[in-house]
Amino acid sequence: MKEKIKNYVNDVVKEMKKVTWPTQEELKESTWIVIATCLVFAVFTYIIDMGITQVFKGIF
């Protein structure tokens, strides 16, 4: 069991060395894209919600 854990940790270390981490500039750009996308989806959901609310007010 101890040997399996040791092998696992060694494998994780090897794989982490292969990772290409983003630069600070790439990270900032990606963050802004995520924030903008979230805002677009929030506005879209709000508009759909208001539309459905109006439909139900008209029905009932």
N, CA, C and O atoms as a MOPAC input file, in Angstrom:
PM7 MOZYME 1SCF
protein

 N      0.83100 1    -1.19300 1     0.00000 1
 C      0.00000 1     0.00000 1     0.00000 1
 C      0.87600 1     1.25800 1     0.00000 1
 O      0.61100 1     2.21100 1    -0.73200 1
 N      1.90800 1     1.24400 1     0.82100 1
 C      2.79700 1     2.38900 1     0.91400 1
 C      3.50800 1     2.63200 1    -0.41500 1
 O      3.72200 1     3.77800 1    -0.81000 1
 N      3.86800 1     1.55800 1    -1.09600 1
 C      4.54900 1     1.65600 1    -2.39300 1
 C      3.61000 1     2.25700 1    -3.45100 1
 O      4.05100 1     3.03100 1    -4.30000 1
 N      2.32400 1     1.90400 1    -3.40100 1
 C      1.34900 1     2.44900 1    -4.34800 1
 C      1.20000 1     3.96300 1    -4.16900 1
 O      1.12100 1     4.70600 1    -5.14700 1
 N      1.16300 1     4.40300 1    -2.92900 1
 C      1.04300 1     5.83500 1    -2.65500 1
 C      2.28600 1     6.56200 1    -3.15000 1
 O      2.18200 1     7.63500 1    -3.74500 1
 N      3.44300 1     5.99500 1    -2.91000 1
 C      4.70000 1     6.60000 1    -3.35800 1
 C      4.72500 1     6.70300 1    -4.88800 1
 O      5.12300 1     7.73300 1    -5.43200 1
 N      4.30500 1     5.65000 1    -5.57700 1
 C      4.25100 1     5.66400 1    -7.04300 1
 C      3.26800 1     6.72700 1    -7.54500 1
 O      3.53700 1     7.43800 1    -8.51300 1
 N      2.13800 1     6.81200 1    -6.86800 1
 C      1.12800 1     7.78900 1    -7.26300 1
 C      1.68000 1     9.21100 1    -7.15100 1
 O      1.54300 1    10.01000 1    -8.07700 1
 N      2.29700 1     9.51700 1    -6.02300 1
 C      2.85600 1    10.85500 1    -5.81700 1
 C      3.94500 1    11.14600 1    -6.84300 1
 O      4.01200 1    12.25500 1    -7.37200 1
 N      4.77400 1    10.19100 1    -7.12100 1
 C      5.82600 1    10.38200 1    -8.13000 1
 C      5.22100 1    10.64700 1    -9.50800 1
 O      5.70500 1    11.50400 1   -10.24700 1
 N      4.17300 1     9.91700 1    -9.84800 1
 C      3.50100 1    10.12900 1   -11.13200 1
 C      2.88100 1    11.52800 1   -11.21000 1
 O      2.94000 1    12.18700 1   -12.24800 1
 N      2.29700 1    11.96200 1   -10.11500 1
 C      1.69700 1    13.30300 1   -10.09100 1
 C      2.77000 1    14.36200 1   -10.30400 1
 O      2.56400 1    15.30700 1   -11.06600 1
 N      3.89700 1    14.21600 1    -9.64700 1
 C      4.99600 1    15.17400 1    -9.79100 1
 C      5.47900 1    15.20300 1   -11.24100 1
 O      5.72200 1    16.27800 1   -11.79000 1
 N      5.61900 1    14.03600 1   -11.85900 1
 C      6.06000 1    13.96900 1   -13.25500 1
 C      5.07100 1    14.68200 1   -14.17600 1
 O      5.47100 1    15.43300 1   -15.06600 1
 N      3.78300 1    14.44300 1   -13.95600 1
 C      2.77100 1    15.05800 1   -14.81100 1
 C      2.70500 1    16.57300 1   -14.60400 1
 O      2.50200 1    17.31800 1   -15.56300 1
 N      2.87300 1    17.02600 1   -13.38200 1
 C      2.82200 1    18.46000 1   -13.10900 1
 C      3.98300 1    19.19900 1   -13.76900 1
 O      3.86100 1    20.38100 1   -14.09000 1
 N      5.08300 1    18.52700 1   -13.96900 1
 C      6.21900 1    19.14500 1   -14.65400 1
 C      5.93200 1    19.33500 1   -16.14300 1
 O      6.56800 1    20.16600 1   -16.79200 1
 N      4.99100 1    18.58300 1   -16.68500 1
 C      4.63300 1    18.68500 1   -18.10100 1
 C      3.63200 1    19.81000 1   -18.36800 1
 O      3.41600 1    20.18900 1   -19.51900 1
 N      3.03100 1    20.33600 1   -17.32000 1
 C      1.97300 1    21.33300 1   -17.46500 1
 C      2.56900 1    22.65700 1   -17.94900 1
 O      3.61200 1    23.10000 1   -17.46800 1
 N      1.88000 1    23.27600 1   -18.90900 1
 C      2.25400 1    24.60900 1   -19.36400 1
 C      1.31200 1    25.59600 1   -18.68100 1
 O      0.12100 1    25.64300 1   -18.98800 1
 N      1.84800 1    26.37300 1   -17.76300 1
 C      1.03400 1    27.31200 1   -17.02100 1
 C      0.88100 1    28.60500 1   -17.81300 1
 O      1.81300 1    29.02200 1   -18.50000 1
 N     -0.29100 1    29.24700 1   -17.72500 1
 C     -0.49500 1    30.49500 1   -18.46300 1
 C      0.32200 1    31.63600 1   -17.85900 1
 O      0.63900 1    31.65000 1   -16.67000 1
 N      0.64500 1    32.58600 1   -18.72700 1
 C      1.32400 1    33.78600 1   -18.22400 1
 C      0.29500 1    34.65600 1   -17.50900 1
 O     -0.90800 1    34.41300 1   -17.60400 1
 N      0.77000 1    35.66000 1   -16.80000 1
 C     -0.14300 1    36.54100 1   -16.06900 1
 C     -1.07500 1    37.26000 1   -17.04600 1
 O     -2.25900 1    37.43700 1   -16.76000 1
 N     -0.54700 1    37.66800 1   -18.18500 1
 C     -1.36500 1    38.36400 1   -19.18600 1
 C     -2.44900 1    37.44000 1   -19.74600 1
 O     -3.59700 1    37.85900 1   -19.89900 1
 N     -2.10100 1    36.19900 1   -20.05000 1
 C     -3.08800 1    35.23300 1   -20.54100 1
 C     -4.16600 1    34.97400 1   -19.49400 1
 O     -5.34400 1    34.83200 1   -19.82400 1
 N     -3.75800 1    34.91300 1   -18.24900 1
 C     -4.70300 1    34.68000 1   -17.16500 1
 C     -5.67700 1    35.83900 1   -17.01300 1
 O     -6.87100 1    35.62500 1   -16.80500 1
 N     -5.17200 1    37.07200 1   -17.11800 1
 C     -6.04100 1    38.25400 1   -17.04300 1
 C     -7.04700 1    38.24800 1   -18.18800 1
 O     -8.23400 1    38.50400 1   -17.98500 1
 N     -6.56400 1    37.95400 1   -19.39000 1
 C     -7.44300 1    37.93900 1   -20.55900 1
 C     -8.54000 1    36.88600 1   -20.40500 1
 O     -9.70800 1    37.15000 1   -20.69100 1
 N     -8.16000 1    35.71100 1   -19.95800 1
 C     -9.13100 1    34.63900 1   -19.76200 1
 C    -10.15100 1    35.00500 1   -18.68500 1
 O    -11.33300 1    34.68200 1   -18.80100 1
 N     -9.68600 1    35.67800 1   -17.64500 1
 C    -10.58700 1    36.08800 1   -16.57200 1
 C    -11.63300 1    37.05500 1   -17.09000 1
 O    -12.81400 1    36.92400 1   -16.76700 1
 N    -11.20800 1    38.03700 1   -17.90000 1
 C    -12.17400 1    38.98700 1   -18.45300 1
 C    -13.17100 1    38.31000 1   -19.38200 1
 O    -14.34300 1    38.68600 1   -19.41400 1
 N    -12.71900 1    37.32300 1   -20.13100 1
 C    -13.62600 1    36.58800 1   -21.02300 1
 C    -14.67700 1    35.84900 1   -20.20100 1
 O    -15.85700 1    35.84700 1   -20.55200 1
 N    -14.25000 1    35.22400 1   -19.11100 1
 C    -15.18900 1    34.49900 1   -18.24200 1
 C    -16.19000 1    35.46100 1   -17.61300 1
 O    -17.38200 1    35.16000 1   -17.55500 1
 N    -15.72200 1    36.61400 1   -17.14100 1
 C    -16.62300 1    37.59800 1   -16.52500 1
 C    -17.63200 1    38.10700 1   -17.54800 1
 O    -18.82100 1    38.21300 1   -17.24600 1
 N    -17.16800 1    38.42300 1   -18.75500 1
 C    -18.07600 1    38.92000 1   -19.80000 1
 C    -19.10300 1    37.86500 1   -20.18300 1
 O    -20.27800 1    38.18100 1   -20.36700 1
 N    -18.67300 1    36.62600 1   -20.30400 1
 C    -19.59800 1    35.54700 1   -20.65400 1
 C    -20.64300 1    35.35500 1   -19.56800 1
 O    -21.81800 1    35.14600 1   -19.87200 1
 N    -20.23700 1    35.42300 1   -18.31300 1
 C    -21.18800 1    35.29300 1   -17.20500 1
 C    -22.21000 1    36.42000 1   -17.22800 1
 O    -23.39800 1    36.19400 1   -16.99600 1
 N    -21.74400 1    37.63700 1   -17.50900 1
 C    -22.67300 1    38.77000 1   -17.58200 1
 C    -23.67000 1    38.60700 1   -18.73200 1
 O    -24.85600 1    38.89400 1   -18.57500 1
 N    -23.19000 1    38.15200 1   -19.87500 1
 C    -24.08500 1    37.94000 1   -21.01800 1
 C    -25.14800 1    36.90200 1   -20.67300 1
 O    -26.32900 1    37.10700 1   -20.95300 1
 N    -24.74200 1    35.80000 1   -20.07200 1
 C    -25.70900 1    34.77200 1   -19.69600 1
 C    -26.67200 1    35.27200 1   -18.61100 1
 O    -27.84700 1    34.90600 1   -18.62000 1
 N    -26.19400 1    36.09400 1   -17.68700 1
 C    -27.06000 1    36.63900 1   -16.64300 1
 C    -28.12100 1    37.55000 1   -17.24800 1
 O    -29.29300 1    37.47000 1   -16.88000 1
 N    -27.71500 1    38.41200 1   -18.17200 1
 C    -28.66700 1    39.31200 1   -18.83100 1
 C    -29.66600 1    38.50400 1   -19.65600 1
 O    -30.86600 1    38.77500 1   -19.62300 1
 N    -29.17400 1    37.52000 1   -20.38900 1
 C    -30.05200 1    36.66000 1   -21.19100 1
 C    -31.08100 1    35.96200 1   -20.29800 1
 O    -32.26600 1    35.92600 1   -20.62900 1
 N    -30.63500 1    35.41000 1   -19.17700 1
 C    -31.53900 1    34.71400 1   -18.26000 1
 C    -32.55900 1    35.67800 1   -17.67700 1
 O    -33.73200 1    35.33300 1   -17.53200 1
 N    -32.12100 1    36.87900 1   -17.34300 1
 C    -33.02500 1    37.89900 1   -16.80600 1
 C    -34.11100 1    38.24600 1   -17.82400 1
 O    -35.28800 1    38.32800 1   -17.47100 1
 N    -33.72600 1    38.44800 1   -19.07000 1
 C    -34.69500 1    38.80100 1   -20.11000 1
 C    -35.70000 1    37.66900 1   -20.32200 1
 O    -36.90200 1    37.91600 1   -20.42600 1
 N    -35.21900 1    36.44400 1   -20.38500 1
 C    -36.12100 1    35.29800 1   -20.54600 1
 C    -37.06300 1    35.19900 1   -19.34400 1
 O    -38.25800 1    34.95200 1   -19.51100 1
 N    -36.53000 1    35.39000 1   -18.14000 1
 C    -37.34400 1    35.32800 1   -16.93200 1
 C    -38.43000 1    36.39500 1   -16.94900 1
 O    -39.57700 1    36.11500 1   -16.60000 1
 N    -38.08400 1    37.60600 1   -17.34800 1
 C    -39.07900 1    38.67500 1   -17.41200 1
 C    -40.16800 1    38.34300 1   -18.45100 1
 O    -41.35100 1    38.60200 1   -18.22900 1
 N    -39.75000 1    37.77200 1   -19.57400 1
 C    -40.71500 1    37.38900 1   -20.60000 1
 C    -41.68000 1    36.31900 1   -20.10400 1
 O    -42.88900 1    36.42600 1   -20.30900 1
 N    -41.15600 1    35.30500 1   -19.46200 1
 C    -41.99700 1    34.23700 1   -18.93600 1
 C    -42.93900 1    34.77600 1   -17.84200 1
 O    -44.10000 1    34.37700 1   -17.75400 1
 N    -42.41600 1    35.68000 1   -17.02300 1
 C    -43.24300 1    36.28700 1   -15.97700 1
 C    -44.42300 1    37.03600 1   -16.59100 1
 O    -45.54800 1    36.93600 1   -16.10200 1
 N    -44.16900 1    37.77800 1   -17.65200 1
 C    -45.24200 1    38.52000 1   -18.31200 1
 C    -46.27100 1    37.57300 1   -18.93600 1
 O    -47.47100 1    37.84100 1   -18.88600 1
 N    -45.81000 1    36.48000 1   -19.51500 1
 C    -46.72600 1    35.49100 1   -20.08900 1
 C    -47.61900 1    34.91400 1   -19.01200 1
 O    -48.82900 1    34.80000 1   -19.21100 1
 N    -47.04200 1    34.54500 1   -17.86400 1
 C    -47.84500 1    33.97600 1   -16.78800 1
 C    -48.80000 1    35.01100 1   -16.17500 1
 O    -49.90500 1    34.65700 1   -15.76600 1
 N    -48.39200 1    36.26700 1   -16.10800 1
 C    -49.28600 1    37.32000 1   -15.60800 1
 C    -50.47800 1    37.48200 1   -16.54600 1
 O    -51.59600 1    37.72700 1   -16.09400 1
 N    -50.24400 1    37.34700 1   -17.84200 1
 C    -51.30600 1    37.45200 1   -18.82400 1
 C    -52.26900 1    36.28000 1   -18.75200 1
 O    -53.47000 1    36.44400 1   -18.96600 1
 N    -51.74500 1    35.09200 1   -18.44900 1
 C    -52.57500 1    33.89000 1   -18.37800 1
 C    -53.41900 1    33.88200 1   -17.10200 1
 O    -54.61300 1    33.58400 1   -17.13100 1
 N    -52.77900 1    34.21100 1   -16.00000 1
 C    -53.47900 1    34.13500 1   -14.70800 1
 C    -53.89500 1    35.50300 1   -14.31000 1
 O    -54.50200 1    35.68100 1   -13.25400 1

